Amino acid sequence: MIQSRLYKKDKYYRIYAGVCTQSGSRVVYSDDFGQTWSYLGGNSATPVSDGDECKVEELPDGSILLSTRSRSDLGRHFNVFKFTGIASASGSWGSYATSSDRSTGTYASQCNGEILLVPAKGADGKATYILLQSAPASTDRTNMKIYWKVLPSDYTTPSNYVSGWTS
């Protein structure tokens, strides 16, 4: 579960949570500190139909990144919700992308893992963001590692999260 740093309705900042359902990984949100919840993208939105054990992160523009393990195979799935109206929570999910980088645990692990976006400074001294992803570097739940990558410039495209991770 995360709390938005950008969107506030009345006295509460929006909260988001990744949830596992029989139809896959979904995201719910609340604008009243958990009194009521709605599915991000609407009741029928299933951003990752093959996902479970999912995590969410808010991207710099307020878009929501979903990272989830695969139910049926090795690897992680990624999807991004892009808002057309953040106050009304309107927008849409992209087509989810699956990690394909076999050199990192972001592909090999079929395990729960956290994702975190942190502000940083690049080697050039300019402000940037780093994504951190925890996952085992094995096909089972052993050899846990932290993977990182610089947030891609086109961070609302799900396929930009499937490779390029370093441990």
Chimera marker file (.cmm) of the C-alpha trace (Angstrom):
<marker_set name="trace">
<marker id="1" x="0.000" y="0.000" z="0.000" r="1" g="1" b="0" radius="0.5"/>
<marker id="2" x="1.245" y="3.488" z="-0.803" r="1" g="1" b="0" radius="0.5"/>
<marker id="3" x="0.028" y="7.002" z="-0.176" r="1" g="1" b="0" radius="0.5"/>
<marker id="4" x="0.085" y="9.475" z="-3.053" r="1" g="1" b="0" radius="0.5"/>
<marker id="5" x="2.444" y="12.385" z="-2.702" r="1" g="1" b="0" radius="0.5"/>
<marker id="6" x="0.570" y="14.269" z="-5.461" r="1" g="1" b="0" radius="0.5"/>
<marker id="7" x="-3.192" y="13.863" z="-5.151" r="1" g="1" b="0" radius="0.5"/>
<marker id="8" x="-5.153" y="15.034" z="-2.128" r="1" g="1" b="0" radius="0.5"/>
<marker id="9" x="-8.945" y="15.166" z="-1.828" r="1" g="1" b="0" radius="0.5"/>
<marker id="10" x="-10.172" y="17.344" z="1.013" r="1" g="1" b="0" radius="0.5"/>
<marker id="11" x="-7.920" y="16.431" z="3.947" r="1" g="1" b="0" radius="0.5"/>
<marker id="12" x="-6.649" y="13.025" z="2.740" r="1" g="1" b="0" radius="0.5"/>
<marker id="13" x="-4.012" y="12.000" z="0.243" r="1" g="1" b="0" radius="0.5"/>
<marker id="14" x="-5.158" y="9.147" z="-1.984" r="1" g="1" b="0" radius="0.5"/>
<marker id="15" x="-3.971" y="5.646" z="-1.052" r="1" g="1" b="0" radius="0.5"/>
<marker id="16" x="-3.381" y="2.765" z="-3.454" r="1" g="1" b="0" radius="0.5"/>
<marker id="17" x="-3.018" y="-0.955" z="-2.824" r="1" g="1" b="0" radius="0.5"/>
<marker id="18" x="-2.247" y="-3.897" z="-5.054" r="1" g="1" b="0" radius="0.5"/>
<marker id="19" x="-4.656" y="-6.785" z="-4.525" r="1" g="1" b="0" radius="0.5"/>
<marker id="20" x="-4.691" y="-10.398" z="-5.698" r="1" g="1" b="0" radius="0.5"/>
<marker id="21" x="-7.987" y="-11.678" z="-7.047" r="1" g="1" b="0" radius="0.5"/>
<marker id="22" x="-9.094" y="-14.777" z="-8.917" r="1" g="1" b="0" radius="0.5"/>
<marker id="23" x="-8.926" y="-12.714" z="-12.094" r="1" g="1" b="0" radius="0.5"/>
<marker id="24" x="-5.334" y="-11.544" z="-11.450" r="1" g="1" b="0" radius="0.5"/>
<marker id="25" x="-3.553" y="-8.528" z="-9.993" r="1" g="1" b="0" radius="0.5"/>
<marker id="26" x="-5.616" y="-5.382" z="-9.568" r="1" g="1" b="0" radius="0.5"/>
<marker id="27" x="-5.198" y="-2.001" z="-7.887" r="1" g="1" b="0" radius="0.5"/>
<marker id="28" x="-7.669" y="-0.358" z="-5.525" r="1" g="1" b="0" radius="0.5"/>
<marker id="29" x="-7.623" y="3.217" z="-4.273" r="1" g="1" b="0" radius="0.5"/>
<marker id="30" x="-9.297" y="5.286" z="-1.581" r="1" g="1" b="0" radius="0.5"/>
<marker id="31" x="-9.768" y="9.051" z="-1.343" r="1" g="1" b="0" radius="0.5"/>
<marker id="32" x="-11.225" y="8.923" z="2.187" r="1" g="1" b="0" radius="0.5"/>
<marker id="33" x="-8.423" y="7.190" z="4.113" r="1" g="1" b="0" radius="0.5"/>
<marker id="34" x="-9.810" y="3.706" z="3.588" r="1" g="1" b="0" radius="0.5"/>
<marker id="35" x="-13.500" y="4.194" z="4.310" r="1" g="1" b="0" radius="0.5"/>
<marker id="36" x="-14.381" y="3.279" z="0.714" r="1" g="1" b="0" radius="0.5"/>
<marker id="37" x="-12.372" y="1.629" z="-2.054" r="1" g="1" b="0" radius="0.5"/>
<marker id="38" x="-12.640" y="1.537" z="-5.857" r="1" g="1" b="0" radius="0.5"/>
<marker id="39" x="-10.796" y="-0.363" z="-8.565" r="1" g="1" b="0" radius="0.5"/>
<marker id="40" x="-8.324" y="1.810" z="-10.463" r="1" g="1" b="0" radius="0.5"/>
<marker id="41" x="-9.535" y="1.697" z="-14.055" r="1" g="1" b="0" radius="0.5"/>
<marker id="42" x="-13.038" y="0.550" z="-13.095" r="1" g="1" b="0" radius="0.5"/>
<marker id="43" x="-14.653" y="-2.634" z="-11.821" r="1" g="1" b="0" radius="0.5"/>
<marker id="44" x="-13.725" y="-4.707" z="-14.854" r="1" g="1" b="0" radius="0.5"/>
<marker id="45" x="-10.092" y="-3.554" z="-15.135" r="1" g="1" b="0" radius="0.5"/>
<marker id="46" x="-7.586" y="-6.364" z="-14.657" r="1" g="1" b="0" radius="0.5"/>
<marker id="47" x="-4.178" y="-4.854" z="-15.395" r="1" g="1" b="0" radius="0.5"/>
<marker id="48" x="-2.353" y="-8.219" z="-15.048" r="1" g="1" b="0" radius="0.5"/>
<marker id="49" x="-4.551" y="-11.274" z="-15.516" r="1" g="1" b="0" radius="0.5"/>
<marker id="50" x="-1.667" y="-13.687" z="-14.787" r="1" g="1" b="0" radius="0.5"/>
<marker id="51" x="-0.432" y="-11.863" z="-11.691" r="1" g="1" b="0" radius="0.5"/>
<marker id="52" x="-0.445" y="-12.261" z="-7.942" r="1" g="1" b="0" radius="0.5"/>
<marker id="53" x="1.619" y="-10.957" z="-5.007" r="1" g="1" b="0" radius="0.5"/>
<marker id="54" x="1.627" y="-7.462" z="-6.494" r="1" g="1" b="0" radius="0.5"/>
<marker id="55" x="3.089" y="-4.142" z="-5.427" r="1" g="1" b="0" radius="0.5"/>
<marker id="56" x="2.392" y="-0.575" z="-6.565" r="1" g="1" b="0" radius="0.5"/>
<marker id="57" x="4.442" y="2.603" z="-6.822" r="1" g="1" b="0" radius="0.5"/>
<marker id="58" x="3.560" y="6.171" z="-7.791" r="1" g="1" b="0" radius="0.5"/>
<marker id="59" x="5.615" y="7.539" z="-10.676" r="1" g="1" b="0" radius="0.5"/>
<marker id="60" x="6.742" y="11.192" z="-10.907" r="1" g="1" b="0" radius="0.5"/>
<marker id="61" x="3.671" y="12.332" z="-12.886" r="1" g="1" b="0" radius="0.5"/>
<marker id="62" x="1.226" y="10.431" z="-10.635" r="1" g="1" b="0" radius="0.5"/>
<marker id="63" x="0.896" y="7.386" z="-12.906" r="1" g="1" b="0" radius="0.5"/>
<marker id="64" x="0.770" y="4.082" z="-11.025" r="1" g="1" b="0" radius="0.5"/>
<marker id="65" x="3.295" y="1.305" z="-11.668" r="1" g="1" b="0" radius="0.5"/>
<marker id="66" x="2.177" y="-2.250" z="-10.900" r="1" g="1" b="0" radius="0.5"/>
<marker id="67" x="4.829" y="-4.954" z="-10.394" r="1" g="1" b="0" radius="0.5"/>
<marker id="68" x="3.622" y="-8.508" z="-9.861" r="1" g="1" b="0" radius="0.5"/>
<marker id="69" x="4.938" y="-12.031" z="-9.966" r="1" g="1" b="0" radius="0.5"/>
<marker id="70" x="3.632" y="-14.408" z="-12.584" r="1" g="1" b="0" radius="0.5"/>
<marker id="71" x="1.160" y="-17.065" z="-11.465" r="1" g="1" b="0" radius="0.5"/>
<marker id="72" x="1.938" y="-19.476" z="-14.258" r="1" g="1" b="0" radius="0.5"/>
<marker id="73" x="5.614" y="-19.079" z="-15.096" r="1" g="1" b="0" radius="0.5"/>
<marker id="74" x="8.861" y="-17.467" z="-14.034" r="1" g="1" b="0" radius="0.5"/>
<marker id="75" x="9.235" y="-13.713" z="-14.271" r="1" g="1" b="0" radius="0.5"/>
<marker id="76" x="7.583" y="-10.461" z="-13.279" r="1" g="1" b="0" radius="0.5"/>
<marker id="77" x="4.820" y="-8.561" z="-14.993" r="1" g="1" b="0" radius="0.5"/>
<marker id="78" x="4.688" y="-4.758" z="-15.155" r="1" g="1" b="0" radius="0.5"/>
<marker id="79" x="1.863" y="-2.415" z="-16.073" r="1" g="1" b="0" radius="0.5"/>
<marker id="80" x="1.244" y="1.334" z="-15.775" r="1" g="1" b="0" radius="0.5"/>
<marker id="81" x="-2.003" y="3.238" z="-15.195" r="1" g="1" b="0" radius="0.5"/>
<marker id="82" x="-1.941" y="6.621" z="-16.950" r="1" g="1" b="0" radius="0.5"/>
<marker id="83" x="-4.395" y="9.201" z="-15.660" r="1" g="1" b="0" radius="0.5"/>
<marker id="84" x="-6.442" y="11.387" z="-17.967" r="1" g="1" b="0" radius="0.5"/>
<marker id="85" x="-8.037" y="12.966" z="-14.875" r="1" g="1" b="0" radius="0.5"/>
<marker id="86" x="-6.325" y="12.307" z="-11.568" r="1" g="1" b="0" radius="0.5"/>
<marker id="87" x="-9.125" y="13.828" z="-9.443" r="1" g="1" b="0" radius="0.5"/>
<marker id="88" x="-11.726" y="11.517" z="-11.005" r="1" g="1" b="0" radius="0.5"/>
<marker id="89" x="-9.229" y="8.610" z="-11.153" r="1" g="1" b="0" radius="0.5"/>
<marker id="90" x="-9.987" y="8.311" z="-14.874" r="1" g="1" b="0" radius="0.5"/>
<marker id="91" x="-7.458" y="6.865" z="-17.252" r="1" g="1" b="0" radius="0.5"/>
<marker id="92" x="-6.367" y="3.473" z="-18.461" r="1" g="1" b="0" radius="0.5"/>
<marker id="93" x="-3.959" y="0.611" z="-17.981" r="1" g="1" b="0" radius="0.5"/>
<marker id="94" x="-1.499" y="-0.273" z="-20.713" r="1" g="1" b="0" radius="0.5"/>
<marker id="95" x="-0.840" y="-3.812" z="-21.926" r="1" g="1" b="0" radius="0.5"/>
<marker id="96" x="1.228" y="-5.602" z="-19.348" r="1" g="1" b="0" radius="0.5"/>
<marker id="97" x="4.779" y="-6.634" z="-20.174" r="1" g="1" b="0" radius="0.5"/>
<marker id="98" x="6.712" y="-9.593" z="-18.794" r="1" g="1" b="0" radius="0.5"/>
<marker id="99" x="10.370" y="-9.511" z="-17.785" r="1" g="1" b="0" radius="0.5"/>
<marker id="100" x="12.594" y="-11.262" z="-20.274" r="1" g="1" b="0" radius="0.5"/>
<marker id="101" x="16.056" y="-10.532" z="-18.873" r="1" g="1" b="0" radius="0.5"/>
<marker id="102" x="17.204" y="-14.009" z="-17.854" r="1" g="1" b="0" radius="0.5"/>
<marker id="103" x="20.432" y="-12.581" z="-16.393" r="1" g="1" b="0" radius="0.5"/>
<marker id="104" x="18.558" y="-11.079" z="-13.438" r="1" g="1" b="0" radius="0.5"/>
<marker id="105" x="16.276" y="-12.403" z="-10.738" r="1" g="1" b="0" radius="0.5"/>
<marker id="106" x="13.559" y="-10.083" z="-11.989" r="1" g="1" b="0" radius="0.5"/>
<marker id="107" x="13.059" y="-12.809" z="-14.577" r="1" g="1" b="0" radius="0.5"/>
<marker id="108" x="14.031" y="-15.959" z="-12.686" r="1" g="1" b="0" radius="0.5"/>
<marker id="109" x="12.059" y="-15.497" z="-9.504" r="1" g="1" b="0" radius="0.5"/>
<marker id="110" x="8.511" y="-16.682" z="-9.069" r="1" g="1" b="0" radius="0.5"/>
<marker id="111" x="8.267" y="-14.912" z="-5.743" r="1" g="1" b="0" radius="0.5"/>
<marker id="112" x="6.814" y="-11.870" z="-4.057" r="1" g="1" b="0" radius="0.5"/>
<marker id="113" x="8.976" y="-8.764" z="-4.370" r="1" g="1" b="0" radius="0.5"/>
<marker id="114" x="8.775" y="-5.089" z="-3.460" r="1" g="1" b="0" radius="0.5"/>
<marker id="115" x="9.266" y="-2.145" z="-5.810" r="1" g="1" b="0" radius="0.5"/>
<marker id="116" x="10.311" y="1.311" z="-4.644" r="1" g="1" b="0" radius="0.5"/>
<marker id="117" x="11.028" y="4.568" z="-6.466" r="1" g="1" b="0" radius="0.5"/>
<marker id="118" x="13.607" y="6.843" z="-4.850" r="1" g="1" b="0" radius="0.5"/>
<marker id="119" x="14.913" y="10.256" z="-5.902" r="1" g="1" b="0" radius="0.5"/>
<marker id="120" x="18.643" y="10.279" z="-6.662" r="1" g="1" b="0" radius="0.5"/>
<marker id="121" x="21.402" y="12.175" z="-8.439" r="1" g="1" b="0" radius="0.5"/>
<marker id="122" x="22.995" y="10.727" z="-11.553" r="1" g="1" b="0" radius="0.5"/>
<marker id="123" x="26.735" y="10.584" z="-12.197" r="1" g="1" b="0" radius="0.5"/>
<marker id="124" x="26.303" y="13.930" z="-13.980" r="1" g="1" b="0" radius="0.5"/>
<marker id="125" x="24.833" y="15.464" z="-10.809" r="1" g="1" b="0" radius="0.5"/>
<marker id="126" x="21.376" y="15.851" z="-12.334" r="1" g="1" b="0" radius="0.5"/>
<marker id="127" x="18.238" y="14.788" z="-10.474" r="1" g="1" b="0" radius="0.5"/>
<marker id="128" x="16.842" y="11.412" z="-11.484" r="1" g="1" b="0" radius="0.5"/>
<marker id="129" x="14.929" y="8.492" z="-10.004" r="1" g="1" b="0" radius="0.5"/>
<marker id="130" x="16.089" y="4.972" z="-9.241" r="1" g="1" b="0" radius="0.5"/>
<marker id="131" x="13.765" y="1.972" z="-9.072" r="1" g="1" b="0" radius="0.5"/>
<marker id="132" x="14.583" y="-0.732" z="-6.542" r="1" g="1" b="0" radius="0.5"/>
<marker id="133" x="13.067" y="-4.211" z="-6.941" r="1" g="1" b="0" radius="0.5"/>
<marker id="134" x="13.602" y="-7.024" z="-4.434" r="1" g="1" b="0" radius="0.5"/>
<marker id="135" x="13.445" y="-10.592" z="-5.733" r="1" g="1" b="0" radius="0.5"/>
<marker id="136" x="15.377" y="-13.848" z="-5.388" r="1" g="1" b="0" radius="0.5"/>
<marker id="137" x="18.101" y="-14.534" z="-7.944" r="1" g="1" b="0" radius="0.5"/>
<marker id="138" x="16.927" y="-18.120" z="-8.292" r="1" g="1" b="0" radius="0.5"/>
<marker id="139" x="13.938" y="-20.089" z="-9.468" r="1" g="1" b="0" radius="0.5"/>
<marker id="140" x="12.950" y="-20.706" z="-5.861" r="1" g="1" b="0" radius="0.5"/>
<marker id="141" x="12.798" y="-18.424" z="-2.836" r="1" g="1" b="0" radius="0.5"/>
<marker id="142" x="16.545" y="-18.282" z="-2.126" r="1" g="1" b="0" radius="0.5"/>
<marker id="143" x="19.423" y="-15.905" z="-2.901" r="1" g="1" b="0" radius="0.5"/>
<marker id="144" x="17.486" y="-12.672" z="-2.340" r="1" g="1" b="0" radius="0.5"/>
<marker id="145" x="18.836" y="-9.609" z="-4.131" r="1" g="1" b="0" radius="0.5"/>
<marker id="146" x="17.974" y="-5.970" z="-4.643" r="1" g="1" b="0" radius="0.5"/>
<marker id="147" x="17.854" y="-4.972" z="-8.300" r="1" g="1" b="0" radius="0.5"/>
<marker id="148" x="17.973" y="-1.379" z="-9.495" r="1" g="1" b="0" radius="0.5"/>
<marker id="149" x="17.629" y="0.653" z="-12.644" r="1" g="1" b="0" radius="0.5"/>
<marker id="150" x="17.344" y="4.311" z="-13.525" r="1" g="1" b="0" radius="0.5"/>
<marker id="151" x="13.732" y="5.201" z="-14.177" r="1" g="1" b="0" radius="0.5"/>
<marker id="152" x="13.306" y="5.184" z="-17.965" r="1" g="1" b="0" radius="0.5"/>
<marker id="153" x="12.544" y="8.537" z="-19.573" r="1" g="1" b="0" radius="0.5"/>
<marker id="154" x="9.391" y="6.970" z="-21.035" r="1" g="1" b="0" radius="0.5"/>
<marker id="155" x="8.246" y="5.561" z="-17.702" r="1" g="1" b="0" radius="0.5"/>
<marker id="156" x="4.592" y="5.122" z="-18.641" r="1" g="1" b="0" radius="0.5"/>
<marker id="157" x="5.364" y="2.352" z="-21.139" r="1" g="1" b="0" radius="0.5"/>
<marker id="158" x="5.162" y="-1.057" z="-19.371" r="1" g="1" b="0" radius="0.5"/>
<marker id="159" x="7.730" y="-2.745" z="-21.644" r="1" g="1" b="0" radius="0.5"/>
<marker id="160" x="10.408" y="-0.309" z="-20.407" r="1" g="1" b="0" radius="0.5"/>
<marker id="161" x="10.489" y="-2.193" z="-17.071" r="1" g="1" b="0" radius="0.5"/>
<marker id="162" x="11.229" y="-5.699" z="-18.310" r="1" g="1" b="0" radius="0.5"/>
<marker id="163" x="15.013" y="-5.481" z="-18.718" r="1" g="1" b="0" radius="0.5"/>
<marker id="164" x="18.071" y="-3.472" z="-17.774" r="1" g="1" b="0" radius="0.5"/>
<marker id="165" x="18.049" y="-4.288" z="-14.044" r="1" g="1" b="0" radius="0.5"/>
<marker id="166" x="21.356" y="-4.561" z="-12.154" r="1" g="1" b="0" radius="0.5"/>
<marker id="167" x="21.819" y="-6.334" z="-8.815" r="1" g="1" b="0" radius="0.5"/>
<link id1="1" id2="2" r="1" g="1" b="0" radius="0.2"/>
<link id1="2" id2="3" r="1" g="1" b="0" radius="0.2"/>
<link id1="3" id2="4" r="1" g="1" b="0" radius="0.2"/>
<link id1="4" id2="5" r="1" g="1" b="0" radius="0.2"/>
<link id1="5" id2="6" r="1" g="1" b="0" radius="0.2"/>
<link id1="6" id2="7" r="1" g="1" b="0" radius="0.2"/>
<link id1="7" id2="8" r="1" g="1" b="0" radius="0.2"/>
<link id1="8" id2="9" r="1" g="1" b="0" radius="0.2"/>
<link id1="9" id2="10" r="1" g="1" b="0" radius="0.2"/>
<link id1="10" id2="11" r="1" g="1" b="0" radius="0.2"/>
<link id1="11" id2="12" r="1" g="1" b="0" radius="0.2"/>
<link id1="12" id2="13" r="1" g="1" b="0" radius="0.2"/>
<link id1="13" id2="14" r="1" g="1" b="0" radius="0.2"/>
<link id1="14" id2="15" r="1" g="1" b="0" radius="0.2"/>
<link id1="15" id2="16" r="1" g="1" b="0" radius="0.2"/>
<link id1="16" id2="17" r="1" g="1" b="0" radius="0.2"/>
<link id1="17" id2="18" r="1" g="1" b="0" radius="0.2"/>
<link id1="18" id2="19" r="1" g="1" b="0" radius="0.2"/>
<link id1="19" id2="20" r="1" g="1" b="0" radius="0.2"/>
<link id1="20" id2="21" r="1" g="1" b="0" radius="0.2"/>
<link id1="21" id2="22" r="1" g="1" b="0" radius="0.2"/>
<link id1="22" id2="23" r="1" g="1" b="0" radius="0.2"/>
<link id1="23" id2="24" r="1" g="1" b="0" radius="0.2"/>
<link id1="24" id2="25" r="1" g="1" b="0" radius="0.2"/>
<link id1="25" id2="26" r="1" g="1" b="0" radius="0.2"/>
<link id1="26" id2="27" r="1" g="1" b="0" radius="0.2"/>
<link id1="27" id2="28" r="1" g="1" b="0" radius="0.2"/>
<link id1="28" id2="29" r="1" g="1" b="0" radius="0.2"/>
<link id1="29" id2="30" r="1" g="1" b="0" radius="0.2"/>
<link id1="30" id2="31" r="1" g="1" b="0" radius="0.2"/>
<link id1="31" id2="32" r="1" g="1" b="0" radius="0.2"/>
<link id1="32" id2="33" r="1" g="1" b="0" radius="0.2"/>
<link id1="33" id2="34" r="1" g="1" b="0" radius="0.2"/>
<link id1="34" id2="35" r="1" g="1" b="0" radius="0.2"/>
<link id1="35" id2="36" r="1" g="1" b="0" radius="0.2"/>
<link id1="36" id2="37" r="1" g="1" b="0" radius="0.2"/>
<link id1="37" id2="38" r="1" g="1" b="0" radius="0.2"/>
<link id1="38" id2="39" r="1" g="1" b="0" radius="0.2"/>
<link id1="39" id2="40" r="1" g="1" b="0" radius="0.2"/>
<link id1="40" id2="41" r="1" g="1" b="0" radius="0.2"/>
<link id1="41" id2="42" r="1" g="1" b="0" radius="0.2"/>
<link id1="42" id2="43" r="1" g="1" b="0" radius="0.2"/>
<link id1="43" id2="44" r="1" g="1" b="0" radius="0.2"/>
<link id1="44" id2="45" r="1" g="1" b="0" radius="0.2"/>
<link id1="45" id2="46" r="1" g="1" b="0" radius="0.2"/>
<link id1="46" id2="47" r="1" g="1" b="0" radius="0.2"/>
<link id1="47" id2="48" r="1" g="1" b="0" radius="0.2"/>
<link id1="48" id2="49" r="1" g="1" b="0" radius="0.2"/>
<link id1="49" id2="50" r="1" g="1" b="0" radius="0.2"/>
<link id1="50" id2="51" r="1" g="1" b="0" radius="0.2"/>
<link id1="51" id2="52" r="1" g="1" b="0" radius="0.2"/>
<link id1="52" id2="53" r="1" g="1" b="0" radius="0.2"/>
<link id1="53" id2="54" r="1" g="1" b="0" radius="0.2"/>
<link id1="54" id2="55" r="1" g="1" b="0" radius="0.2"/>
<link id1="55" id2="56" r="1" g="1" b="0" radius="0.2"/>
<link id1="56" id2="57" r="1" g="1" b="0" radius="0.2"/>
<link id1="57" id2="58" r="1" g="1" b="0" radius="0.2"/>
<link id1="58" id2="59" r="1" g="1" b="0" radius="0.2"/>
<link id1="59" id2="60" r="1" g="1" b="0" radius="0.2"/>
<link id1="60" id2="61" r="1" g="1" b="0" radius="0.2"/>
<link id1="61" id2="62" r="1" g="1" b="0" radius="0.2"/>
<link id1="62" id2="63" r="1" g="1" b="0" radius="0.2"/>
<link id1="63" id2="64" r="1" g="1" b="0" radius="0.2"/>
<link id1="64" id2="65" r="1" g="1" b="0" radius="0.2"/>
<link id1="65" id2="66" r="1" g="1" b="0" radius="0.2"/>
<link id1="66" id2="67" r="1" g="1" b="0" radius="0.2"/>
<link id1="67" id2="68" r="1" g="1" b="0" radius="0.2"/>
<link id1="68" id2="69" r="1" g="1" b="0" radius="0.2"/>
<link id1="69" id2="70" r="1" g="1" b="0" radius="0.2"/>
<link id1="70" id2="71" r="1" g="1" b="0" radius="0.2"/>
<link id1="71" id2="72" r="1" g="1" b="0" radius="0.2"/>
<link id1="72" id2="73" r="1" g="1" b="0" radius="0.2"/>
<link id1="73" id2="74" r="1" g="1" b="0" radius="0.2"/>
<link id1="74" id2="75" r="1" g="1" b="0" radius="0.2"/>
<link id1="75" id2="76" r="1" g="1" b="0" radius="0.2"/>
<link id1="76" id2="77" r="1" g="1" b="0" radius="0.2"/>
<link id1="77" id2="78" r="1" g="1" b="0" radius="0.2"/>
<link id1="78" id2="79" r="1" g="1" b="0" radius="0.2"/>
<link id1="79" id2="80" r="1" g="1" b="0" radius="0.2"/>
<link id1="80" id2="81" r="1" g="1" b="0" radius="0.2"/>
<link id1="81" id2="82" r="1" g="1" b="0" radius="0.2"/>
<link id1="82" id2="83" r="1" g="1" b="0" radius="0.2"/>
<link id1="83" id2="84" r="1" g="1" b="0" radius="0.2"/>
<link id1="84" id2="85" r="1" g="1" b="0" radius="0.2"/>
<link id1="85" id2="86" r="1" g="1" b="0" radius="0.2"/>
<link id1="86" id2="87" r="1" g="1" b="0" radius="0.2"/>
<link id1="87" id2="88" r="1" g="1" b="0" radius="0.2"/>
<link id1="88" id2="89" r="1" g="1" b="0" radius="0.2"/>
<link id1="89" id2="90" r="1" g="1" b="0" radius="0.2"/>
<link id1="90" id2="91" r="1" g="1" b="0" radius="0.2"/>
<link id1="91" id2="92" r="1" g="1" b="0" radius="0.2"/>
<link id1="92" id2="93" r="1" g="1" b="0" radius="0.2"/>
<link id1="93" id2="94" r="1" g="1" b="0" radius="0.2"/>
<link id1="94" id2="95" r="1" g="1" b="0" radius="0.2"/>
<link id1="95" id2="96" r="1" g="1" b="0" radius="0.2"/>
<link id1="96" id2="97" r="1" g="1" b="0" radius="0.2"/>
<link id1="97" id2="98" r="1" g="1" b="0" radius="0.2"/>
<link id1="98" id2="99" r="1" g="1" b="0" radius="0.2"/>
<link id1="99" id2="100" r="1" g="1" b="0" radius="0.2"/>
<link id1="100" id2="101" r="1" g="1" b="0" radius="0.2"/>
<link id1="101" id2="102" r="1" g="1" b="0" radius="0.2"/>
<link id1="102" id2="103" r="1" g="1" b="0" radius="0.2"/>
<link id1="103" id2="104" r="1" g="1" b="0" radius="0.2"/>
<link id1="104" id2="105" r="1" g="1" b="0" radius="0.2"/>
<link id1="105" id2="106" r="1" g="1" b="0" radius="0.2"/>
<link id1="106" id2="107" r="1" g="1" b="0" radius="0.2"/>
<link id1="107" id2="108" r="1" g="1" b="0" radius="0.2"/>
<link id1="108" id2="109" r="1" g="1" b="0" radius="0.2"/>
<link id1="109" id2="110" r="1" g="1" b="0" radius="0.2"/>
<link id1="110" id2="111" r="1" g="1" b="0" radius="0.2"/>
<link id1="111" id2="112" r="1" g="1" b="0" radius="0.2"/>
<link id1="112" id2="113" r="1" g="1" b="0" radius="0.2"/>
<link id1="113" id2="114" r="1" g="1" b="0" radius="0.2"/>
<link id1="114" id2="115" r="1" g="1" b="0" radius="0.2"/>
<link id1="115" id2="116" r="1" g="1" b="0" radius="0.2"/>
<link id1="116" id2="117" r="1" g="1" b="0" radius="0.2"/>
<link id1="117" id2="118" r="1" g="1" b="0" radius="0.2"/>
<link id1="118" id2="119" r="1" g="1" b="0" radius="0.2"/>
<link id1="119" id2="120" r="1" g="1" b="0" radius="0.2"/>
<link id1="120" id2="121" r="1" g="1" b="0" radius="0.2"/>
<link id1="121" id2="122" r="1" g="1" b="0" radius="0.2"/>
<link id1="122" id2="123" r="1" g="1" b="0" radius="0.2"/>
<link id1="123" id2="124" r="1" g="1" b="0" radius="0.2"/>
<link id1="124" id2="125" r="1" g="1" b="0" radius="0.2"/>
<link id1="125" id2="126" r="1" g="1" b="0" radius="0.2"/>
<link id1="126" id2="127" r="1" g="1" b="0" radius="0.2"/>
<link id1="127" id2="128" r="1" g="1" b="0" radius="0.2"/>
<link id1="128" id2="129" r="1" g="1" b="0" radius="0.2"/>
<link id1="129" id2="130" r="1" g="1" b="0" radius="0.2"/>
<link id1="130" id2="131" r="1" g="1" b="0" radius="0.2"/>
<link id1="131" id2="132" r="1" g="1" b="0" radius="0.2"/>
<link id1="132" id2="133" r="1" g="1" b="0" radius="0.2"/>
<link id1="133" id2="134" r="1" g="1" b="0" radius="0.2"/>
<link id1="134" id2="135" r="1" g="1" b="0" radius="0.2"/>
<link id1="135" id2="136" r="1" g="1" b="0" radius="0.2"/>
<link id1="136" id2="137" r="1" g="1" b="0" radius="0.2"/>
<link id1="137" id2="138" r="1" g="1" b="0" radius="0.2"/>
<link id1="138" id2="139" r="1" g="1" b="0" radius="0.2"/>
<link id1="139" id2="140" r="1" g="1" b="0" radius="0.2"/>
<link id1="140" id2="141" r="1" g="1" b="0" radius="0.2"/>
<link id1="141" id2="142" r="1" g="1" b="0" radius="0.2"/>
<link id1="142" id2="143" r="1" g="1" b="0" radius="0.2"/>
<link id1="143" id2="144" r="1" g="1" b="0" radius="0.2"/>
<link id1="144" id2="145" r="1" g="1" b="0" radius="0.2"/>
<link id1="145" id2="146" r="1" g="1" b="0" radius="0.2"/>
<link id1="146" id2="147" r="1" g="1" b="0" radius="0.2"/>
<link id1="147" id2="148" r="1" g="1" b="0" radius="0.2"/>
<link id1="148" id2="149" r="1" g="1" b="0" radius="0.2"/>
<link id1="149" id2="150" r="1" g="1" b="0" radius="0.2"/>
<link id1="150" id2="151" r="1" g="1" b="0" radius="0.2"/>
<link id1="151" id2="152" r="1" g="1" b="0" radius="0.2"/>
<link id1="152" id2="153" r="1" g="1" b="0" radius="0.2"/>
<link id1="153" id2="154" r="1" g="1" b="0" radius="0.2"/>
<link id1="154" id2="155" r="1" g="1" b="0" radius="0.2"/>
<link id1="155" id2="156" r="1" g="1" b="0" radius="0.2"/>
<link id1="156" id2="157" r="1" g="1" b="0" radius="0.2"/>
<link id1="157" id2="158" r="1" g="1" b="0" radius="0.2"/>
<link id1="158" id2="159" r="1" g="1" b="0" radius="0.2"/>
<link id1="159" id2="160" r="1" g="1" b="0" radius="0.2"/>
<link id1="160" id2="161" r="1" g="1" b="0" radius="0.2"/>
<link id1="161" id2="162" r="1" g="1" b="0" radius="0.2"/>
<link id1="162" id2="163" r="1" g="1" b="0" radius="0.2"/>
<link id1="163" id2="164" r="1" g="1" b="0" radius="0.2"/>
<link id1="164" id2="165" r="1" g="1" b="0" radius="0.2"/>
<link id1="165" id2="166" r="1" g="1" b="0" radius="0.2"/>
<link id1="166" id2="167" r="1" g="1" b="0" radius="0.2"/>
</marker_set>
